[in-house]
Amino acid sequence: MVSAGTPRPDGGGRSRVQESTGPSFGLEPGTLVDLFLGGAHRHRDAVAMRIRGGAGEWEEWSHAVVEERVRLLALGLRAHGLEHEARVGILARTRAEWALADFALTMAGLVDVPVYPSLPSEQVGYVFANAEVRAAFVEDQAQYDKLLQVRSDLPELERVFAFDRVEPDPALPVEHLPDLAARGEERDVDPDAYEAYARETGPDDLATLIYTSGTTGTPKGVMLTHHNLYSNALLCAEVLPLSEDDRHLSWLPLSHIFERTAGHHVMWHRGVSVSYAESVDTIVRDMGEVRPTISTGVPYLYDKIYERAQKAAHEAGGLKLAIFRWARRVGEERADLVLEHRDVGAWLRLQYALADRLVFSKLRARTGGRVRYFVSGGGPLSPTVARFMWAAGLPILEGYGLTETSPVLAVNPPGAAKLGTVGPPIPETALRISEDGEILCRGPQVMRGYYRNEEATREAFTEDGWLRTGDIGSLDEDGYLSITDRKKELLVTAGGKNIAPAPVERAIERSRFVAHAVLVGDGRNFPIVVVEPAFENLEEWARRRGVEATDPGGLIAAAPVQELIDRQVRRRTEDFDRHEKPGWIFLVPDQFGVETGELTPTLKVKRRVINDRYAGGIERAYQAADERRDQGGEGPAVTVGEAASGRSG
């Protein structure tokens, strides 16, 4: 149940809700120690983790085995004299050892500072220096070497604990994970003392420092307490049905709060077994072997599933393409009725059974064939993709949150999802829409503040204590939240018209020939769109039409390709207001990436980086647009850029 506040007119005859509040369960304050020990006790014999062994088989660890390993690691950490709430970094990709290290830090009364392993040494050094990290877990030699490169900037760093074997340097002592566990075993003289010490941690104690990705400025350390994380895990578990019978495939970065809460803490609390993908490149293979019943993901994953299904159908052509299109129409018609809780009808059920056998069952088989639902976070999900996935029997529950909120504020419940929304607020959580459309929130998951940054902390909250999310949105009559855009990313034309770029960008990105679209033009007469093409699909299209190109720059310079992109952009933006439509397209020959600086580790485009990196090309695009208008312009409104220089790596 959602309690809606006082409605107000939206100017179009309907009413919008100003405030929406999730149900109250009277949740008592708790800690991650409570969560860990409670999960270990309730699910002792159930499988907690699965990892791929050296021979390729999947090795299973029960909750009892994990608890024992965590206990020895925690005792080993304490043997090093790290005092309560000392900061310890984690610099590794998602793997079972990451989860063990995190639980061990919790049980040792320490604060973890997770960092994306894709970050360069300078950024890792900034975070660890700002957080005053005393020790750090690293995955391998490459991550250890990053710390060596910035060793002089980290006077507080005493030692490193390594998952894999590394060659130590005298400047930075190393202890490998088995040695740390052995040190804990030597200290294990009083088992009761271990738990008693862990339970000295209080709900208001700091649990983690997570640094924002820095898309709009210097990264800030978000201070999340034990109760912030504990409450968010328990309240999410009230919305999402999970049990020991479920399997989860974990591949998103545990350094990001979404996977840490949804794919780590919630799963442990409910006794769900977590299998760790060998790498991002093996997700498809691992999914087929693990056969998960639930999985978390970002929109990029679902976009790729959708694109591959579309591509396979178009490559098959002829009758198979016609069957795919028919099945999609049938599936989406059925999905709409199911989501609206209306009767499907016998004839549509019969058609869907055939569509499922011919098309959708094959798609589900690629995900292991047992997925009950996906959970999507970390960015806006395309309604087109979501509708297709529901049609295919792969429902996606979209949610919303921030690092500052541990992260979940809202999520679509399985039995009452609304596509195009991120759901109602989870229990104990209140959402409010301010006069300027910004989403405000309250709840036990809201951060303590930003570490060593009182000014930013004050700016993050209203005078009456609501957290400013920085997002623009609205609440419907049932209290479901829809996200429009980032407040700081709204564009204002020279004529004073406001443009929310995200809806326009998402519409353009529905084209299988567009990987990323970035609307720019703040203060200009009209916006233009910077487009990173989906080169694989574009190259295939070009080959079939005899367009020859030896490199990405040559491909996007070809007239047929420019005409194609121009048509795709125009078609997908025709329903927007005139001032929102891009007046020009700027094609880039680069592929955006995390390592090269255009994307955050959660695959969001860094708008400021795009604006800065392609400033010269954007300016030339506006000049070309002006010249075209002066000459009465015909043909595609497209400019081609050169490969970007100065990319970070």
HELIX and SHEET records of a PDB file:
HELIX    1   1 LEU A   32  ARG A   42  1                                  11    
HELIX    2   2 HIS A   63  ALA A   79  1                                  17    
HELIX    3   3 ALA A   96  MET A  107  1                                  12    
HELIX    4   4 SER A  121  ALA A  131  1                                  11    
HELIX    5   5 GLN A  141  GLN A  149  1                                   9    
HELIX    6   6 ARG A  151  ASP A  153  5                                   3    
HELIX    7   7 LEU A  177  ARG A  187  1                                  11    
HELIX    8   8 PRO A  191  ALA A  198  1                                   8    
HELIX    9   9 HIS A  226  VAL A  239  1                                  14    
HELIX   10  10 ILE A  257  ARG A  260  1                                   4    
HELIX   11  11 THR A  261  HIS A  265  3                                   5    
HELIX   12  12 VAL A  266  ARG A  270  1                                   5    
HELIX   13  13 VAL A  280  THR A  282  5                                   3    
HELIX   14  14 ILE A  283  VAL A  290  1                                   8    
HELIX   15  15 PRO A  299  ALA A  316  1                                  18    
HELIX   16  16 GLY A  318  LEU A  339  1                                  22    
HELIX   17  17 ALA A  346  ALA A  355  1                                  10    
HELIX   18  18 ASP A  356  PHE A  360  3                                   5    
HELIX   19  19 SER A  361  ALA A  365  1                                   5    
HELIX   20  20 PRO A  383  ALA A  391  1                                   9    
HELIX   21  21 THR A  403  THR A  405  5                                   3    
HELIX   22  22 GLU A  454  ALA A  460  1                                   7    
HELIX   23  23 LYS A  487  GLU A  489  5                                   3    
HELIX   24  24 PRO A  501  GLU A  509  1                                   9    
HELIX   25  25 PHE A  535  ARG A  544  1                                  10    
HELIX   26  26 PRO A  552  ALA A  557  1                                   6    
HELIX   27  27 ALA A  559  ARG A  572  1                                  14    
HELIX   28  28 ARG A  578  GLU A  580  5                                   3    
HELIX   29  29 ARG A  607  ARG A  613  1                                   7    
HELIX   30  30 ALA A  615  ASP A  630  1                                  16    
SHEET    1   A 6 SER A   3  ALA A   4  0                                        
SHEET    2   A 6 GLU A  19  THR A  21 -1                                        
SHEET    3   A 6 ALA A 430  ILE A 433 -1                                        
SHEET    4   A 6 GLU A 438  ARG A 442 -1                                        
SHEET    5   A 6 LEU A 467  LEU A 475 -1                                        
SHEET    6   A 6 LEU A 481  ARG A 486 -1                                        
SHEET    1   B 2 PRO A   7  PRO A   9  0                                        
SHEET    2   B 2 SER A  15  VAL A  17 -1                                        
SHEET    1   C 4 TRP A  58  SER A  62  0                                        
SHEET    2   C 4 VAL A  47  ARG A  52 -1                                        
SHEET    3   C 4 SER A 273  TYR A 276  1                                        
SHEET    4   C 4 ARG A 247  SER A 250  1                                        
SHEET    1   D 5 VAL A 111  VAL A 115  0                                        
SHEET    2   D 5 ARG A  87  LEU A  91  1                                        
SHEET    3   D 5 ALA A 135  VAL A 138  1                                        
SHEET    4   D 5 ARG A 159  ALA A 162  1                                        
SHEET    5   D 5 VAL A 174  HIS A 176  1                                        
SHEET    1   E 3 LEU A 206  TYR A 211  0                                        
SHEET    2   E 3 GLY A 221  THR A 225 -1                                        
SHEET    3   E 3 GLY A 449  TYR A 450 -1                                        
SHEET    1   F 4 ILE A 294  GLY A 297  0                                        
SHEET    2   F 4 TYR A 373  SER A 376  1                                        
SHEET    3   F 4 ILE A 396  GLY A 401  1                                        
SHEET    4   F 4 VAL A 408  VAL A 411 -1                                        
SHEET    1   G 2 LEU A 491  VAL A 492  0                                        
SHEET    2   G 2 ASN A 498  ILE A 499 -1                                        
SHEET    1   H 4 VAL A 514  VAL A 520  0                                        
SHEET    2   H 4 ILE A 528  PRO A 533 -1                                        
SHEET    3   H 4 ILE A 585  LEU A 587  1                                        
SHEET    4   H 4 VAL A 638  VAL A 640  1                                        
END                                                                             
